[in-house]
Amino acid sequence: MQVADFDYHLPESLIAQFPPNVRGESRLLHIDGLTRQDSHFRELPQFLRAGDVLIFNDTKVIKARVFGKKDTGGAVEALVERVLDEHTALAHIRSSKAPKPGARLIFADRWHATMIERKDDLFKLQFDGDETVLDILEQAGQLPLPPYITHIPDAEDAKRYQTIYARDPGAVAAPTAGLHFTDELLVKLHAMGVKTGYLTLHVGAGTFQPVRVDDIADHTMHHERYSIPAATITLIEEAKAQGGRVIAVGTTSLRALEAASQQGFLAQPEGDTNIFITPGYQFKVVDRLITNFHLPKSTLLMLVAAFVGYDTMRAAYQHAVEQEYRFFSYGDAMLLEPANLK
């Protein structure tokens, strides 16, 4: 298939620049095979049943964008893609000239780092001193809002561009399907017998990178680190054995579960993955998917097409545009149910 097959017209006015006034007060488009139902996210429980399992990504967004200068004086902007250890990170660098190995960088006029080596589009940075990379980012960094959100991140973004269950720092972007969940909704779901499990996939900046090839078969996905605890695997296995449905909250949860099952059902509970899910893929773990609306021509839109079918995806997005749903990270959500599963 061609990348152009995944394009659609989106009025700029439908790109959500801010979250809803109250967390969870989003709309929900329910896709069940070829049928569509307009609803609200607070009504999610009516679409679930006892024995279902929701799998959440508990990654926490870090203040990954930092500004500084080279020791020669030129301005530098770094977006930390992955924290490798307490003092080392891989980062995207923006500057007039790319720093060479051995170059010294100074961030916020306080923290010093050395560029060790370049790895494709990323730069390996070694930070001086006793403070960890995460400590430095927390003090000097800026929340890395997606490129289509135009305002400078503020205190409200620090709260709302984070799920209520985020606990493992390392993501450059939020697992946005989880932004709709509230404590009250989780209590309601637990009371009706819906179970919850957690995994970690640290979302990288590559999630926003455009596909730069015409044929999707030629695209190479970025790598992301994931980990699935033994308790979550047990929860999924028990649900499957008892007829429950595994519902991935977000494409990141889905990608982690499917990546872990490439060599057998959840056989690789942790590792790096660059799994690229496109139409024709046979899903091994996930039965349902909760997700936001994705960018035109994006790999995540291709994943959605793989999950519910290309024609169903196209019709759903056309409906969402016509009904003026809010799109992307701060926007509304979908609950996707493939036609062949009940």
TITOR-875267 format. One record per residue (C-alpha): residue in one letter; x, y, z. Coordinates in steps of 0.001 Angstrom, whole numbers, padded with zeros to 6 digits, always signed. Layout:
N
AXYZ;...
This chain:
342
M+000000+000000+000000;Q+001045+003587-000545;V+001408+006239+002145;A-001058+008349+000159;D-003710+005705+000898;F-003647+006911+004504;D-004157+010596+003866;Y-007331+012436+004838;H-008482+016037+005015;L-008522+017466+008521;P-009614+021050+009166;E-007042+022728+011389;S-009835+023804+013723;L-010335+020157+014776;I-006790+019777+016148;A-007195+019985+019918;Q-004780+022571+021300;F-005846+022063+024918;P-007352+019200+026918;P-011050+019264+027832;N-011833+021440+030844;V-012424+018330+032950;R-010375+015157+032524;G-012513+012427+031030;E-015113+014758+029497;S-014167+013624+026014;R-016246+012102+023275;L-015956+008437+022351;L-016569+006989+018913;H-017427+003291+019225;I-016608+001243+016147;D-018063-002274+016188;G-017349-003863+012858;L-019179-001752+010304;T-021367+000072+012838;R-020592+003380+014535;Q-021943+004897+017729;D-021281+008399+019029;S-020853+008403+022781;H-018832+009948+025606;F-015784+008515+027321;R-017551+008391+030686;E-019898+005849+029058;L-017034+003410+028400;P-018311+000897+031012;Q-021403+000144+028909;F-019151-001301+026215;L-017183-003563+028594;R-018072-006591+030696;A-016824-008508+033718;G-013688-010478+032912;D-012366-007962+030402;V-008819-006719+031014;L-007624-003190+030305;I-003870-002939+029714;F-002378+000491+030446;N+001029+001953+029640;D+002363+003459+032885;T+005219+005410+031310;K+005695+008959+032581;V+006500+011877+030292;I+009757+013595+031219;K+010693+017230+030633;A+012804+016070+027731;R+013455+019371+025900;V+016395+021445+027169;F+018027+024575+025795;G+021635+025623+026004;K+024712+026436+023994;K+027955+024975+022745;D+031156+025973+024477;T+031824+027964+021296;G+028658+030004+021967;G+026186+028656+019402;A+022640+027925+020549;V+021612+024297+021093;E+018269+022599+021670;A+018265+018976+022813;L+015300+016621+022919;V+016213+013598+024996;E+014912+010494+023222;R+016131+007878+025693;V+017845+007900+029057;L+020516+005191+028884;D+021716+005373+032484;E+021978+007923+035284;H+024385+010173+033370;T+023985+009238+029694;A+021206+009881+027187;L+020445+009769+023493;A+019053+013032+022163;H+017990+014838+019031;I+020073+018013+018638;R+019098+021221+016882;S+021900+023694+016245;S+023445+025606+013381;K+026063+022853+013035;A+025834+019359+014455;P+028205+018870+017411;K+031110+016541+016816;P+032413+013909+019255;G+034106+015632+022176;A+032064+018820+021819;R+031023+020400+025108;L+027457+021599+025671;I+026091+023762+028469;F+022398+023602+029378;A+020576+026330+031315;D+023980+027929+032051;R+024572+025240+034652;W+024753+021653+033451;H+027602+020461+031254;A+027607+017515+028862;T+029953+015977+026310;M+028811+014669+022950;I+030285+011168+022874;E+029180+009843+019487;R+026478+010075+016870;K+024072+007187+016320;D+022107+007827+013123;D+019874+010829+013906;L+020661+010754+017631;F+023552+012079+019688;K+024905+010312+022765;L+025432+012816+025594;Q+027404+012237+028799;F+026421+014639+031601;D+028913+015822+034208;G+028425+015890+037954;D+026481+013892+040507;E+022956+014788+039398;T+021231+012256+037172;V+019886+012969+033715;L+016332+012749+035056;D+017143+015189+037872;I+018643+017665+035403;L+015674+017404+033049;E+013226+017896+035895;Q+014980+021127+036876;A+015951+022524+033480;G+013732+020785+030942;Q+010515+021677+029194;L+007602+019332+028592;P+007849+018174+024947;L+004362+018850+023646;P+003640+017445+020172;P+004605+019660+017213;Y+000962+020315+016264;I+000250+021908+019672;T+001302+025493+019264;H+001367+026973+022776;I+004311+026910+025146;P+003782+024202+027789;D+002560+025505+031128;A+001609+024170+034568;E-001716+022872+033270;D+000045+020850+030584;A+002351+019407+033256;K-000748+017867+034853;R-002907+017072+031853;Y-000274+015736+029425;Q+000267+012905+031908;T-001943+009951+032778;I-003178+009640+036368;Y-001297+006323+036703;A+002043+007453+035189;R+004898+006176+037356;D+007925+005144+035272;P+009776+008207+033864;G+011151+007944+030352;A+008618+008944+027695;V+008991+011849+025273;A+005279+011716+024414;A+002247+010718+026449;P+000314+007492+025807;T-002624+009722+025016;A-005488+007198+025085;G-004857+006975+028815;L-005368+010699+029355;H-009146+010173+029407;F-009162+007895+032456;T-010060+009234+035897;D-009924+007639+039339;E-013733+007608+039410;L-013938+005746+036098;L-011391+003148+037212;V-013323+002544+040437;K-016507+002037+038417;L-014793-000396+036063;H-013280-002400+038928;A-016690-002602+040625;M-018223-004194+037514;G-015462-006814+037288;V-013163-005264+034688;K-009534-005917+035576;T-006528-003692+034922;G-002911-004471+034175;Y+000129-002337+033395;L+003164-002436+031166;T+005773+000155+030268;L+006714+001392+026812;H+008679+004624+026787;V+007213+006534+023854;G+009891+008127+021675;A+009843+011235+019528;G+009781+008956+016513;T+006041+008604+017040;F+005694+012066+015414;Q+008139+011492+012576;P+006512+011537+009124;V+006739+008552+006825;R+009163+009666+004136;V+008647+006863+001602;D+005861+006283-000908;D+005454+002536-000354;I+004774+001704+003311;A+006780-001517+002909;D+009905+000642+002607;H+009414+002413+005950;T+011658+001577+008913;M+010135+002142+012337;H+011942+003739+015261;H+012858+001604+018286;E+011174+001889+021678;R+011884+000062+024930;Y+009116-001946+026597;S+008669-004155+029664;I+005698-006324+030657;P+005588-007510+034301;A+004889-011168+035072;A+001695-010174+036908;T+000319-008553+033747;I+001149-011613+031657;T-000654-013830+034178;L-003662-011515+034132;I-003860-011704+030341;E-003439-015476+030258;E-006206-015944+032837;A-008537-013596+030953;K-007969-015440+027685;A-008596-018801+029368;Q-011870-017549+030889;G-013227-015852+027774;G-012323-012312+028746;R-011207-009732+026211;V-007831-008003+026252;I-008289-004286+025624;A-005182-002250+024902;V-005395+001327+026156;G-003486+003056+023395;T-001374+001998+020463;T+001713+001868+022692;S+000175-000816+024901;L-000879-002714+021791;R+002578-002481+020218;A+004245-003757+023391;L+001890-006733+023678;E+002214-007655+020029;A+005994-007164+020033;A+006261-009487+023009;S+004365-012176+021087;Q+006340-012334+017849;Q+008121-015509+019005;G+005171-016958+020887;F+002372-015653+023121;L+003995-012973+025348;A+007225-014952+025091;Q+009483-011877+025112;P+008291-009734+028041;E+010903-007023+027590;G+013145-005598+024927;D+013463-003048+022142;T+010861-003084+019409;N+010408-001423+016050;I+007324-003454+015172;F+005439-001892+012255;I+001802-002979+012142;T+000077-002511+008785;P-003006-003979+007080;G-002695-007740+006831;Y-001095-008141+010261;Q-002563-010963+012384;F-003069-009795+015963;K-001940-012280+018582;V-003002-010764+021917;V-005198-007675+021652;D-008954-008025+021118;R-010034-004381+021501;L-008270-001029+021228;I-008916+002342+022851;T-007086+005056+020965;N-007179+008721+020005;F-007388+009973+016422;H-004077+009937+014568;L-002304+012126+012041;P-002792+011645+008300;K-000210+009356+006683;S+001047+008222+010113;T+002164+004732+011115;L-000458+004778+013885;L-003227+005337+011361;M-001868+002318+009485;L-002055+000334+012731;V-005715+001325+013160;A-006426+000225+009579;A-004795-003110+010345;F-006949-003532+013447;V-010438-002740+012104;G-009898-002884+008358;Y-008899-000197+005889;D-012408+000691+004701;T-013733+000811+008263;M-010891+003113+009258;R-011585+005465+006350;A-015297+005611+007132;A-014658+006185+010843;Y-012321+009094+010212;Q-014676+010669+007685;H-017461+010405+010258;A-015261+011916+012969;V-014401+014895+010777;E-018034+015426+009790;Q-019141+015243+013446;E-016303+017577+014494;Y-014542+015299+016932;R-011379+016759+018466;F-008203+015221+017042;F-004781+014064+018261;S-003192+014060+021712;Y-005623+016315+023577;G-008559+015159+021469;D-011335+012578+021670;A-011109+008789+021631;M-012283+005699+019794;L-013102+002212+021033;L-012320-000183+018195;E-013836-003657+017919;P-012967-005749+014868;A-015964-007232+013086;N-014769-010827+013514;L-014496-010667+017328;K-017255-010574+019939;
